[in-house]
């Protein structure tokens, strides 16, 4: 689905990532860890084509990203749901309208999608908040809304960048359970996190591969996790 082969990324004259290789298989679950500034967010941006590799091969759904035009990249991105740590919303739109934005951008009929939208909002536990404005939400509610928005188009891959970084432990467990449910539906999930307790808790619930970025390279995390 997403494959990186001998990928490097340089920024400001220095190499941030070097000789990175990874294949995200359909239905797989990966955690990506490493110290702050190691390049976790950069790695995710390479996966969803916000950044272009300095060298090496990045393939998304069997296509060489370097050979894709802007419209082709936009179409491929519809199959990738991204959850950012600092999720941004349009504050003048309701929670429901914000979650539905990808449908609007794609030219889909919102009324025809109304039941799916209602079901999705209920699934993330925001039915009571769907008509509120984003500033009225708690941190955990914002992250659940961000997850709903990321999956509204039915993506094949979910990429989450520190999705539990701004929420308490109980809410982080709720978000994790939603991601595990998505994985059990056949979605590939990659979660970048510095929270090792979250990873330890997840390993009892899902077969997850744990990766670490260290010294610019990607490696399997050891038994210390």
N, C-alpha and C positions, 0 to 999 in steps of 0.2 A: 504494500500500500504506500508506505513512505520508506525510501531507502537512501541512505547516505553512504558513499564509498570514498574513503580517503579524502574527506572534506576538511578544508581549512578555512578559517575566516580571520581576516586581519582588520584592525581598526586603529586609526591614528598612527600608522607606521609599525605597530606591534601585532604579533599574532595572538589572538585571543583563544582560538581553537585550532587544534592541529591533528591531522591524520584521524579524523572521526569516521567511524563506520558503524552503521546500525541498520537493521531491517525491522520495521514495525509490521508484524504479521497481522492478518485479520483476526479479530477477537483476542488480541494479546493485551496484557496490562503491564505497564512499566512505570516505575518510579525513577525520577532523575534527581539526584541529590548532589551536594557539593557546597563549599563555602560561598558566602556572599561575594559576588564579583567573579566567580569562576567561569561564568558563561552559560548558565542554565537558560536564561531568557533568550540569549542569542541563539542557542541551540534550537529552541522552540520556534523562533522567528525564521530560521532556515527551513524548518519543517513545514511551516505554513506560508513560506515564500514571501515574507515581508522583507527578508534580507537575501541577497545572492551570495553564494559561496565564492571565496577568493580563488579556490582551486578544488578539484575533486568533482564527483558526480552526485547530484541530488535528483532522484526520480520520485515523482508523486503520481500514484495510480498508473504506473508504467510509462510515464512521460518524462523526458529529460527537461527539467525546469529551465535550464539555460536556453532551450530552443523554443520556449513558449512565449507567445505574445501576451499583451496586457489582458485581452478578453479571455484568452485561454486560461490564464492564471486566475482570473476572477471566477470562471466557471469551476475550476478545480477547487478553489477555496470554499465553494458551497458544500463540498463534501467533507470539510474540516471544521469542527466547532472549536472555538477558542474561548477559554475563560481566563481573564486577566485578574491579577491580584487587585489592582486599582481599577475596578470596573467603571466605565463611563456610561452615563445615561443622558438622555435629553430631558432636562428637569421640567420642561413645560408639558411633557407627555405623561400619561398614566403608565403605571407598571405594565399593564396589558399592552398598551400601544408600543412601549419600548421593547417588550419581548417579541412583538409581531413585526418589528422593523425589518428584519431580514426578508420576511415574506413580501413586505411592501416594496423593498428595493428590487426583489426578484420579479416584481410584477404579478404576484399571485393574488387571487381574490380572497381578501380577508374573511368575508362572510362565508365563503365556501370552506374555509379552514377554521371556522369559529369553534366547532366541537373539539377538534384536535387541540386548539389553543386553550380552551377551557380545561380539557383533560390534563394538558401539560402543566398549567398553572396549579391545578389541584395536586399533581404529582410532586411538585416542589414545595407544596404547603403554603401557597400564597393566594388562595382564593379570596380570603378576607381583605387582602391588601391590593387586589388587582386594579382598583380604581384610584388608589393613592398615587401621589407624585413621588419620584425617587428620593427627594430630601427627607421624606417622612419615614423611610425605611431604616431599620437597624442594619448594622454591618452584615450580619448573617442573612437577613432578608435580601440585601443587595446581592450577595454572592449567589443565593439561590435563584434570584431573578437573572443574574448573569449566566448561570448554568442553563436555565430554561431558554434564554435567547440563543445560546450557543448550539442548542440541539433542536431548535424549532424547524430547521430545514432537513432534519433526518440525516445528519452527517454520518459518514463511516468511521471517522476518527475524531476523538475528543482530546484536545491538548489543554491542560490546565496549568497555569503558571502561579504557584503559591496560592492556590484557591482558599486555603484555610489560614493564611498569614494574619488576617485581621479579625479573626473570630475566636470565641472561646472554645474549650475542648468539646463540650457537648455539641456545639454547632459544627465543629470540624468533623465529628463523627457522623453527623447527619449528612453533611456534604459528601463525605467519603462513601456512605451507604448508597447515595444516589449515583455516584460514579461507578460503584460496583454493580448496581442494577443495570446501568447502561452497558457495562462490559458483558454481563450475562445475557443481554439482548444481542450480543454479537459485535458490539462496537469495540474498536481498538482504543485504549485509553493510555495516555502518557501524562503523568502528574509530576511537575517539578516542585520539590518541597525541601525545606531544611529541617522539617519536623520528623525526627527519627522515631518518635513515639507513635506518630500517625502511621508510619510505614510498618512498624512492629505490629500495631493493632490490625492493619489491613492484611498482613500475611496469614493471619488465622482465618480470613474470610475469602481470600481470592489468591489464585496462583499468579504471583507477581514477580517480575524480574526487576531487580534493583540495580541501577546504574549510578555511577559517580563520575563527575568531572573533576579531575585532579591533574595539575600541571599541564593544562591545555588539552588533555586527552580524556577519552571516555573509557571507563573500565567497569567491570562487574564489581559491585560492592562485596566486601568480605563477610565472614561469619559474624562480625561484631554487630551486624544488624539483626 
